[in-house]
Amino acid sequence: MYLKPSALNIDFSLAAYAPGAHNPPRKYGLPASILFCKECGISNQRPNSAVEFKHTETSKKETIRFDEQQVCDACRTAHRKNVEIDWDERKSQLIALCDRFRSRNGSYDCLVPGSGGKDSFYQSWMLKYKYGMNPLTVTWAPNIYTEWGRHNFDAWIHSGMDNYLMTPSGRSKRLLTRLAVENIFHPFQPFILGQKCFAPKMAIQLGIPLIFYGENEAEYGNPIADNSDAKRSFEFFSSSSEDNIFLGGESVSSLKANFGLSQADLTPYLPSDVRPLEQLGAEVHYLGYYLKWHPQSAYYFAVENGGFRASPERNAGTYSKYNSLDDKIDDFHYYTTFIKFGIGRATYDASQEVRSGDIERDEAVALIKRYDGEFPERWADEIFRYLSIDEKSFPQARKMFEHPDMNRQYFDALTNKFRSPHLWQYEDDEWSLRHQITL
């Protein structure tokens, strides 16, 4: 019988986590040597963006590249933005692209996926009010809205944007999120799947071939070559078969047979068939290829032009208040990246702000040391209830878990299961990173 084993019952040896352990094992295919970028401070353990629906517990990660000067690709990309790129020429290319797709009767001529956060607000506003396009915005609903996240979504619509909001079944989303935590310690994965797949599906349904995302992932560490083209690869949101698709680390057939999910439950998360996208002549572009992207400026722009509201308190694990704040599960997403890769939310925020010229590296180091890895207490009880698989809602799926109820004890047991020994050590009843960033 198929059964998800309880993390509480896994024989967990601490020997590999002993201080001074020789050549400790590595999970996820991460680099053996831990390095920190000489310029921005990001770790070489940072995973690159990947095709989410291929992600399983045995997946190996491609990670950010460092050159011989120990400088990361994200910093080299930032240097190109500041020194090498002719942004006036890029704007001319954007105008030409818009003219090629622009409707002549005022009907929708491009799609902008987003949540109403600072970046999607900036994208849609610029396309509509500066470049004269007629964007349709599309949104994949968060797991659990924050108050300010919902305010920003509504403010986005009231700024003049039409919107399709996709809110999938709460039961299927809860179950897939729990499985993503259980199998791959990735609570954000079902949201990412929906977010990436929804816009191409709407493009097919509505016959709108032009889709705009914000900045290229190369701005944060994907290979520099990825930013040499304005277009986004179809591989992130399309597939020709369901045979090799995994959601929450489970195959489609397992989700149906073992967890009671139907084809209709899974359809919102599944990638598009690539063939209708090709027949439509769909093109997916990064607006950040054409406009010089600066996240902090996008925040101020959204405040001034749309009444964007930051979090009233800093986000858990970091010092910032305006990034990734729509969903209460965001805090746990960044905590899990800290456990798996030694990189928490403060590292992501601070290294990006160094590359953008907003802070210096020494300030980033201080912020990382102060906030990285903080446990997300503020909504923990609500998230644990959300991740619990109760019998009434999930009569079949509950039987598939040895420990269907989520609480702090079980979450901590899962946390330890996903720690890589080459990153973590255990001494005097405490966990700590073997290597930490220094000036």
C-alpha angles and dihedrals in degrees: 000000000000111000134165104233118231115249086221090065098047114112099241117191120200094196093096090053096055115129109260094018110166115244096339117206120271126220127208094019091282121168114273094224116064112219134174124212112258090221111036103013099236114149123244086233090075109122119227120235111278140186099278098203090062093055117119135158089268096051118128120218130230107217139205114287123238121200128220090277089057091248118139129235091247090061091047089051090051089051091053090050091054101040116016109036121087099218094187088059091048090053089052089053090051092052090050091049092049091047090053093056102026114126117234096209101047096259121139112290104171141025125227115192115203149113101247091265121142095277100046089044090054092046097052095039093052093046094048105036104028104030098032098237126146103230126189111206120214127195137193107211119243121245093246118003119227114223092248093043090058091045091054092048091053092045089052091056092046090053087072105278126134112217144192111207116200112203109178124202110298091219097053091044092051093049094046090048091051091049090049089054093044098045107030105007090239111128093174096057100095089050092049091049092052094042094052097042101042100071096051089049091052090047089057094044096047099033095239107144101186120079126178125202122180124244124356117254086239086077087069101038114295113130115297090234089066088069095053090087130050093221129089118225117253090225092085094063110016139066137169096219142027092218095094100034120117126188118191087356092299128110119244090247092052093049089055100040101037106026103034098241117149130216088257090054091053101039096086090058098044121099121248123263104260094222099072089046089055092045090052090051088234118189123192113199136183110231086204088069089066103031124047102249121219114170097202091050089050088055094053090044091054091048093051098042104030111020093250112187123212122211111281088231134032115276118257113272096017147054099241129098106190108053126091097345106141099093130050089218091064090086091059092046092061092042090057092051087054091053096045101037106015089245120117135183095274090056092052093047099042097045090050092051091050090053090047091052095244098117138013125250094251090056090048091053091052092049093048092050091048102046113015114115098014110159111247100241101158098081100012097119092048092049092048090053089048091052095048115105105221123196097236095055097034110028094162101031094051090063090058094065125073087203108026095165117081121215137148094273093053094042090053090051090052090047092058091048090061099046113113111225092220088062102036138054131187120214134153091002092303136107121223138164115262091220127030132184118269135185 
